[in-house]
Amino acid sequence: MKRLFLTLACLITALSVGYAQDLPPASAEAPPPVPGGRPPEMAMEKKFEMFDLTAEQKDKIEAARVETRKAVIPIKAEIELKQIDLQSEMRLDKPDRKKIMKLASEINALELEIKKAELDQRLKIHSILTAEQREKLKAPRHKLMDKCPRGCEEE
């Protein structure tokens, strides 16, 4: 019984060490992994390929994305700073409930600003699309995949 247990323990250790060596090294410069293995911008480009966008539409959509990203980045930074303050307050021996609730409300309000900016971007993109393109956008995803150009089935 001891021999079986020892053999299993050695096998599990060897497998876990071998698996860990196959992983690429984590670097501080590498972006966090994205579902599907590509940045969100690339996934969005693939998605919009199905809509036969004109060059002008692509430019307007990209401008809307850039505008939204520029608006959201400082808000995210402010949220992170407030979360640090909130965590610091929570670690105190006697946390100030009023201050904690105020910070939580401020964080919530900032997150709402981000949601509004994202919704505004979606509305801008919606207004850029033609009626036919908007109909394609409403179609269920599996129907779009049938008409998907070659290479976008990997999404």
Stockholm file with secondary structure:
# STOCKHOLM 1.0

chainA/1-155         MKRLFLTLACLITALSVGYAQDLPPASAEAPPPVPGGRPPEMAMEKKFEMFDLTAEQKDKIEAARVETRKAVIPIKAEIELKQIDLQSEMRLDKPDRKKIMKLASEINALELEIKKAELDQRLKIHSILTAEQREKLKAPRHKLMDKCPRGCEEE
#=GR chainA/1-155 SS CHHHHHHHHHHHHHHHHHHHHHSCCCCTTSCCCCTTSSCHHHHHHHHHHTTTCCHHHHHHHHHHHHHHHHHHHHHHHHHHHHHHHHHHHHHSSSCCHHHHHHHHHHHHHHHHHHHHHHHHHHHHHHHHSCHHHHHHHHSCHHHHHHTCCTTGGGC
#=GC SS_cons         CHHHHHHHHHHHHHHHHHHHHHSCCCCTTSCCCCTTSSCHHHHHHHHHHTTTCCHHHHHHHHHHHHHHHHHHHHHHHHHHHHHHHHHHHHHSSSCCHHHHHHHHHHHHHHHHHHHHHHHHHHHHHHHHSCHHHHHHHHSCHHHHHHTCCTTGGGC
//
